[in-house]
Amino acid sequence: MKQGVITFLSWFFAIVFSVIGLINSFVGNDPEFGIFIVFASLLFYPPIRFAIEKKLGWRMPKLGLTVLAIFILWSSLGVGELIDKIQMALSML
């Protein structure tokens, strides 16, 4: 049960962070930041994270992933003006 919840949350945050990265890449004036977020989001996809852990031989600490998740949310919502970029993207449709 606990492992299922952790796997669900990993996939959820991976997808959310990937979308945030794509929005930042294609809308607004900060594509480099968006590309960074897309690459950082790869660490949240379980198959990619497990492949990296197997290749390097060490596990990424859960605290490290938590800090990375907080950084992505903080930088995207605050500094990155994600809400404004979403509204800008929707107005282009």
Z-matrix of the N, CA and C atoms (Angstrom, degrees):
N
C 1 1.458
C 2 1.529 1 110.61
N 3 1.333 2 117.37 1 -50.45
C 4 1.458 3 121.16 2 -178.10
C 5 1.520 4 110.91 3 -63.52
N 6 1.334 5 116.99 4 -41.39
C 7 1.466 6 120.43 5 -179.97
C 8 1.524 7 110.65 6 -64.88
N 9 1.326 8 117.69 7 -35.75
C 10 1.460 9 121.30 8 177.76
C 11 1.516 10 112.33 9 -63.75
N 12 1.324 11 116.38 10 -39.96
C 13 1.459 12 121.10 11 178.28
C 14 1.523 13 110.22 12 -66.48
N 15 1.320 14 117.03 13 -42.66
C 16 1.461 15 121.30 14 179.54
C 17 1.527 16 110.34 15 -63.85
N 18 1.322 17 117.16 16 -41.86
C 19 1.463 18 120.84 17 178.73
C 20 1.530 19 110.57 18 -64.52
N 21 1.333 20 116.72 19 -43.52
C 22 1.463 21 120.49 20 177.70
C 23 1.524 22 110.67 21 -59.54
N 24 1.339 23 117.21 22 -47.36
C 25 1.463 24 120.79 23 -179.38
C 26 1.522 25 111.36 24 -63.41
N 27 1.329 26 117.43 25 -37.70
C 28 1.465 27 120.58 26 177.88
C 29 1.523 28 110.59 27 -61.34
N 30 1.330 29 116.75 28 -48.33
C 31 1.459 30 120.46 29 179.01
C 32 1.529 31 110.79 30 -64.29
N 33 1.330 32 117.19 31 -42.08
C 34 1.464 33 120.98 32 -179.48
C 35 1.525 34 110.96 33 -59.24
N 36 1.337 35 116.83 34 -51.91
C 37 1.462 36 120.05 35 -178.87
C 38 1.519 37 111.67 36 -67.46
N 39 1.322 38 118.02 37 -34.40
C 40 1.461 39 120.64 38 177.38
C 41 1.526 40 110.52 39 -60.42
N 42 1.321 41 116.21 40 -46.15
C 43 1.469 42 120.24 41 -179.33
C 44 1.524 43 110.80 42 -68.15
N 45 1.335 44 117.31 43 -44.72
C 46 1.470 45 120.76 44 179.41
C 47 1.525 46 110.53 45 -60.37
N 48 1.325 47 117.64 46 -45.31
C 49 1.458 48 120.53 47 -178.66
C 50 1.527 49 111.41 48 -69.20
N 51 1.327 50 117.62 49 -33.38
C 52 1.465 51 120.26 50 175.89
C 53 1.526 52 110.42 51 -64.40
N 54 1.328 53 116.42 52 -43.22
C 55 1.470 54 120.44 53 178.49
C 56 1.524 55 110.12 54 -64.02
N 57 1.319 56 117.45 55 -42.91
C 58 1.464 57 121.09 56 177.48
C 59 1.529 58 109.77 57 -58.89
N 60 1.327 59 116.31 58 -44.19
C 61 1.466 60 119.86 59 178.92
C 62 1.514 61 112.55 60 -63.57
N 63 1.323 62 117.04 61 -41.50
C 64 1.463 63 120.15 62 179.19
C 65 1.526 64 111.57 63 -66.16
N 66 1.313 65 116.96 64 -40.69
C 67 1.466 66 120.23 65 177.27
C 68 1.520 67 109.71 66 -60.95
N 69 1.329 68 116.89 67 -46.14
C 70 1.460 69 119.94 68 179.81
C 71 1.528 70 111.90 69 -66.78
N 72 1.318 71 117.84 70 -28.33
C 73 1.464 72 121.11 71 -179.72
C 74 1.520 73 112.34 72 -72.42
N 75 1.329 74 116.66 73 -37.48
C 76 1.455 75 119.53 74 -170.97
C 77 1.519 76 115.01 75 -108.70
N 78 1.315 77 118.89 76 -11.96
C 79 1.464 78 121.46 77 -179.27
C 80 1.519 79 107.88 78 -123.95
N 81 1.303 80 115.93 79 133.71
C 82 1.458 81 119.37 80 178.91
C 83 1.510 82 111.56 81 95.24
N 84 1.312 83 115.16 82 -156.48
C 85 1.460 84 119.84 83 -172.22
C 86 1.527 85 113.08 84 -122.18
N 87 1.320 86 118.68 85 26.82
C 88 1.461 87 120.08 86 -175.22
C 89 1.533 88 111.89 87 -137.05
N 90 1.345 89 118.31 88 62.61
C 91 1.467 90 119.22 89 -177.76
C 92 1.527 91 113.58 90 -67.60
N 93 1.321 92 117.50 91 -28.71
C 94 1.471 93 119.76 92 179.21
C 95 1.516 94 111.20 93 -64.54
N 96 1.314 95 116.13 94 -41.70
C 97 1.463 96 120.58 95 177.76
C 98 1.529 97 110.03 96 -62.93
N 99 1.321 98 116.61 97 -41.42
C 100 1.458 99 120.54 98 178.75
C 101 1.518 100 112.28 99 -62.46
N 102 1.318 101 116.98 100 -41.51
C 103 1.467 102 120.76 101 178.27
C 104 1.524 103 110.11 102 -64.68
N 105 1.330 104 117.06 103 -40.12
C 106 1.464 105 120.93 104 176.41
C 107 1.526 106 110.68 105 -59.72
N 108 1.327 107 117.02 106 -43.52
C 109 1.461 108 120.98 107 -179.52
C 110 1.528 109 110.51 108 -65.89
N 111 1.326 110 117.61 109 -39.75
C 112 1.466 111 120.30 110 177.98
C 113 1.523 112 109.69 111 -61.00
N 114 1.334 113 117.40 112 -46.55
C 115 1.467 114 119.82 113 179.05
C 116 1.531 115 111.63 114 -64.99
N 117 1.328 116 117.29 115 -39.12
C 118 1.465 117 120.13 116 178.08
C 119 1.528 118 110.68 117 -65.65
N 120 1.327 119 117.00 118 -34.08
C 121 1.460 120 120.02 119 -179.61
C 122 1.527 121 111.78 120 -66.00
N 123 1.320 122 117.50 121 -23.55
C 124 1.466 123 120.42 122 179.13
C 125 1.526 124 111.72 123 -60.80
N 126 1.329 125 117.29 124 -28.38
C 127 1.465 126 120.75 125 179.26
C 128 1.529 127 112.47 126 -67.62
N 129 1.332 128 117.17 127 -15.77
C 130 1.460 129 120.48 128 -178.88
C 131 1.520 130 112.85 129 -92.82
N 132 1.343 131 118.30 130 -15.03
C 133 1.465 132 120.76 131 175.88
C 134 1.520 133 108.23 132 -74.79
N 135 1.341 134 117.94 133 119.23
C 136 1.471 135 119.72 134 -175.83
C 137 1.528 136 115.01 135 -53.36
N 138 1.339 137 120.89 136 -46.14
C 139 1.470 138 118.24 137 -178.60
C 140 1.530 139 112.85 138 -63.52
N 141 1.332 140 116.60 139 -37.95
C 142 1.463 141 119.92 140 179.67
C 143 1.518 142 110.34 141 -70.16
N 144 1.341 143 116.54 142 -43.05
C 145 1.463 144 120.05 143 179.69
C 146 1.529 145 111.02 144 -62.34
N 147 1.343 146 116.92 145 -41.90
C 148 1.463 147 119.95 146 179.65
C 149 1.523 148 111.17 147 -67.00
N 150 1.334 149 117.65 148 -37.29
C 151 1.468 150 120.43 149 178.15
C 152 1.522 151 110.81 150 -65.74
N 153 1.326 152 117.15 151 -40.62
C 154 1.464 153 120.91 152 177.75
C 155 1.520 154 110.38 153 -65.78
N 156 1.329 155 116.67 154 -43.47
C 157 1.465 156 120.74 155 178.97
C 158 1.524 157 110.73 156 -62.64
N 159 1.323 158 117.55 157 -39.96
C 160 1.462 159 120.92 158 179.64
C 161 1.527 160 110.45 159 -67.71
N 162 1.321 161 116.76 160 -41.67
C 163 1.464 162 121.38 161 -178.80
C 164 1.531 163 111.51 162 -66.79
N 165 1.332 164 116.84 163 -42.74
C 166 1.460 165 120.99 164 -177.63
C 167 1.522 166 113.03 165 -85.56
N 168 1.323 167 117.09 166 -23.03
C 169 1.451 168 120.54 167 178.45
C 170 1.524 169 115.14 168 84.25
N 171 1.314 170 118.51 169 13.67
C 172 1.467 171 120.87 170 175.40
C 173 1.523 172 109.29 171 -144.49
N 174 1.319 173 114.86 172 151.67
C 175 1.463 174 121.39 173 -179.37
C 176 1.518 175 110.50 174 -90.91
N 177 1.318 176 115.27 175 140.30
C 178 1.455 177 119.59 176 174.55
C 179 1.522 178 107.69 177 -73.39
N 180 1.324 179 117.63 178 126.91
C 181 1.467 180 119.85 179 -178.79
C 182 1.531 181 111.74 180 -62.50
N 183 1.318 182 116.02 181 143.04
C 184 1.459 183 120.51 182 178.66
C 185 1.531 184 111.40 183 -60.97
N 186 1.329 185 116.20 184 -32.21
C 187 1.460 186 119.57 185 176.41
C 188 1.524 187 110.19 186 -63.84
N 189 1.321 188 117.33 187 -38.45
C 190 1.461 189 121.01 188 177.94
C 191 1.519 190 111.81 189 -63.25
N 192 1.337 191 116.90 190 -43.01
C 193 1.463 192 120.55 191 177.05
C 194 1.526 193 111.14 192 -65.58
N 195 1.327 194 116.52 193 -37.51
C 196 1.466 195 120.28 194 178.82
C 197 1.523 196 110.59 195 -65.24
N 198 1.318 197 116.85 196 -44.25
C 199 1.468 198 120.79 197 178.49
C 200 1.527 199 109.86 198 -63.45
N 201 1.332 200 117.60 199 -41.87
C 202 1.463 201 121.24 200 178.01
C 203 1.527 202 110.80 201 -62.33
N 204 1.323 203 117.50 202 -42.32
C 205 1.470 204 121.33 203 179.03
C 206 1.529 205 110.64 204 -63.04
N 207 1.316 206 117.43 205 -43.83
C 208 1.469 207 120.78 206 178.82
C 209 1.522 208 110.34 207 -63.81
N 210 1.340 209 116.59 208 -40.89
C 211 1.465 210 120.26 209 178.60
C 212 1.523 211 111.01 210 -62.26
N 213 1.333 212 116.96 211 -45.03
C 214 1.467 213 120.15 212 -179.34
C 215 1.527 214 110.09 213 -62.11
N 216 1.320 215 117.12 214 -46.47
C 217 1.470 216 120.14 215 179.61
C 218 1.520 217 111.68 216 -63.70
N 219 1.325 218 116.71 217 -46.21
C 220 1.465 219 121.13 218 -178.65
C 221 1.523 220 110.89 219 -62.88
N 222 1.328 221 116.54 220 -48.10
C 223 1.458 222 119.16 221 -176.37
C 224 1.521 223 111.91 222 -70.13
N 225 1.309 224 117.99 223 -33.22
C 226 1.462 225 120.35 224 -178.92
C 227 1.521 226 112.39 225 -76.77
N 228 1.318 227 116.30 226 -44.57
C 229 1.464 228 119.60 227 -177.08
C 230 1.523 229 111.94 228 -77.67
N 231 1.312 230 117.18 229 -36.75
C 232 1.461 231 120.34 230 -177.35
C 233 1.511 232 112.18 231 -88.97
N 234 1.301 233 115.70 232 -74.46
C 235 1.456 234 122.07 233 -174.22
C 236 1.530 235 111.34 234 -70.88
N 237 1.340 236 116.77 235 -40.29
C 238 1.456 237 121.10 236 -175.25
C 239 1.516 238 115.19 237 -78.86
N 240 1.316 239 118.71 238 -6.73
C 241 1.459 240 124.14 239 178.05
C 242 1.532 241 111.71 240 50.95
N 243 1.328 242 115.95 241 51.77
C 244 1.459 243 121.95 242 -175.85
C 245 1.525 244 112.54 243 -59.75
N 246 1.315 245 117.77 244 -41.44
C 247 1.464 246 121.29 245 -178.21
C 248 1.528 247 110.17 246 -61.37
N 249 1.333 248 117.05 247 -43.69
C 250 1.465 249 120.51 248 178.43
C 251 1.525 250 111.09 249 -63.17
N 252 1.332 251 117.37 250 -38.52
C 253 1.458 252 120.96 251 179.80
C 254 1.522 253 111.43 252 -68.47
N 255 1.319 254 116.83 253 -36.94
C 256 1.476 255 119.69 254 176.43
C 257 1.515 256 110.10 255 -64.53
N 258 1.329 257 116.91 256 -43.76
C 259 1.467 258 120.12 257 178.31
C 260 1.531 259 111.24 258 -63.60
N 261 1.338 260 116.86 259 -39.09
C 262 1.456 261 121.05 260 178.05
C 263 1.535 262 110.39 261 -63.78
N 264 1.338 263 116.29 262 -42.45
C 265 1.470 264 120.47 263 179.69
C 266 1.530 265 110.45 264 -64.83
N 267 1.327 266 117.21 265 -41.34
C 268 1.457 267 120.44 266 -179.52
C 269 1.533 268 111.16 267 -68.39
N 270 1.327 269 117.54 268 -31.72
C 271 1.457 270 119.49 269 179.19
C 272 1.520 271 111.76 270 -72.43
N 273 1.330 272 117.91 271 -20.28
C 274 1.469 273 121.36 272 178.27
C 275 1.522 274 111.89 273 -78.08
N 276 1.343 275 116.90 274 -17.28
C 277 1.467 276 119.71 275 -178.18
C 278 1.476 277 113.10 276 -73.50
